[in-house]
Amino acid sequence: MIEKIRQAVYSGIFKTDINLQFTKFYQQEDCLTLTCSIYIDENDEEKLVDQWLIKCLDWEDYRIESFVSYEQEEFEVTEEHPYLWDYHCAFTELYFTGEATDVRALIGALYLKHYSLTNNLIPFNHYLNGVTGAENLEGLLSSGQGLLSTAPENLANAYQELLVEYGFSTSQLSQKETLINKDFYLLRLGPSFVIAKELLLTPDFV
């Protein structure tokens, strides 16, 4: 069913550009059901041409921000996305010791690297030391040693490169009890998304 969604949007089942909108949403036990309405532009107005019911089974997280239309490029169903790192990636603790050449410049570099790797989707403080938080990062990095973050390995490695570049010695400690689940999918339309193990379409799907 996931491939059917992908093919409909990405493979040209519609002969013109389309806009998509989540028009209904409800939750029942472990299932979230979305109505996705499909529109085409006709005489400068949106014309409804189809509707899908998408059932998201065994969901883990969701955010439905607004019921507005988005172009088809803003719709995706994927297994690879920063929103899935918490479920698909091994985590590591990143420690530092020493003195930075320029703490504030380092913080700026960490901020820019974070938003580059996460596509500006995950808050900067999401993986930082929970006791410290982004607002006290300067104090932490000026202390001489500490835990910077517990983060997915790819992000921790990027942080580590910057720490070394700015004068710190570093080490990583892999979390022994990392729970990795490769079965989750992301359904996203604009800023709205659902993370679930299975995505199903109703039988009347075109």
N, C-alpha and C positions, 0 to 999 in steps of 0.2 A: 504493500500500500504506500510505503514511503516513496518508492520509485515512481509510482503513479502520480503522486503529487509533484515530484520533480519534473517528470516528463510533461505534465500539463502546463507548467509555468515556463520551463526552460526550453522545451523542444518544439514549440510552435503549434500546439493544438489550437490556439487562438490565432486568427489570421491578422490581427492588428494588436497594437500595444494595449495593455490592459491595466486597470487599477484594481487593487484589492483592498478589502476592508473587513475587519472583524466586526460584525453587526450584532452578534449575540454571544453570550458567554454564560455558562453555568457549571457548577461543581456538584458532583454527586459521588460521595465516598472517594474512591481512588481514581475517578475519571473526571476530566475536564472536557467539556464539549464546546467547541467554537463553531459559529456559523461564519464562514468566509464568503462574502459576496464579491462577485466579479463584475466589473463595469468596463465599458468602452466609451470613448468620447464620440458623441454624435451630435452634430450641430451645436458644438460648444456646451453640451450638457452630458452628464454621465448617464448612460443607459445600462440598467441591470440586465446581464445576459446569462448569468448562472449563479448558483449558490452551492457551496459544499458544506457538509457537516464533518468536522474533523474531531475525532475522539482521541484524547490524549490519555493513555492508560498508564497507571503506575507513575504518576507525575511526581516530581521532586520539588520543582520551583516554578513560579510563573510571575509575570508582571504584565498586566493589561493597562496601558497608560491612556490610550485615547481611541475612540471609535471614529477614525478618519481614514480617508483613502490614501494609499501609497502606490507608487509605481512598482511594476513587477520586479525591478532590481532590488527592491527593499524586502522581498519575500525570499526566505530560504529555509531549507530543511537540510541539516548537516550533522555530521558526527565530529567535526573539527571546528572549534570555536572557543574563544576565551571564556565564554560562559560555562563551558563544559570542563574547564581545567580542574575544578574542584572534584570532579567525578572520574576523570580519565588520566590524571597525571600523578606521578609519584612526587611527594613533597620532601623538602630538605630544609633544615635550619641553617641559617647563614650567620656566622659569628665573625667579629672583627676585633683587632687589637692594634694599638699604635696611635698615631696622630696624623690627621689629615692636613694636606698642604693648604686647603681652602674649603672649610666645611660648607659654607653657603653655596659655593660653586658646585660642590659635590651633590648637595640636595637638589639643586636645579637640574643637574645631569641625571640623577636618579628619577626625578619627576618626568623629564622628557623621555627617557628610555622606557619607563613604565607605560606611559600613554601611547608610545609608538608600538610596543609589543602587544598591548591589550586593545588596540584600535579605539582608544579613548572611551572604553566601555566599562572598565572596572575602576573604582575609586583608588587613588594612590595609596590610601592607608589600609586597603583591604588585607594585604599580606604582611604589613609591617608588624613589628613587635606590639602586641596588643596592649601592653602596659604603657608603652610610650606613645604610640600614635603619631600621625604626621605633624601635629602641632608642637610636639616636644622632640622632634627629630634632631634639631640642632644640638640640644642638650645631650642626647644620647651619643651622637657622633663626636661630641667634644669630651666625653667621659673617659676615653682611652680604651674601652673595651665593652663588649656587650653583644646581645642578640639583635641583629637588624630585622630579620624577617623569617617567617616560616612560609615558604612559597613553592609553587611548582618548580621543578628543576630548571626548566628553560629560563624562567624569570630570575631565579636565584643566581644562575650562572651569569646573567647580564648584570645584575646588581654587583656580583663579585668582581667582575672585570672593572667596573667603575671604582669600587673601593680600593682595589690594587692600584689603579691609575692615579688615585689621589693620595696614595701613601700608606694605606693600611695593609697589615697582614690579615689573611682571612682563612677560615676553615668552614667546612660544611659537614653536617651530621644528618644522614638520611633518617627519616622517621621509620621506626621499625614496624609500626602498626598502621601504615598507610592503607586505606581501604580504596582500592581502585575498581571501578565498575565501568566496563567498556560498553555497556548496553544502552546508555542514554543517548537520546537525540535532542536536537534543538529545533524547534519550530519558531521562526521569527518573522514578524511583519513590522517594519519600522522599529520603534522602541519597545514594542510589545513582544513577549516571548513566552514559550512554555518549554520546560525540560521534562521529558518523559521517556519511558522505556519503549512505548509502542504508540504509533500514530495510525489511526484507522479512518477510512472514508466510508460514508454511507453507500449502499449499493446503487443509488441513483446518480452517482458521480458520472460526469460526461466522459 
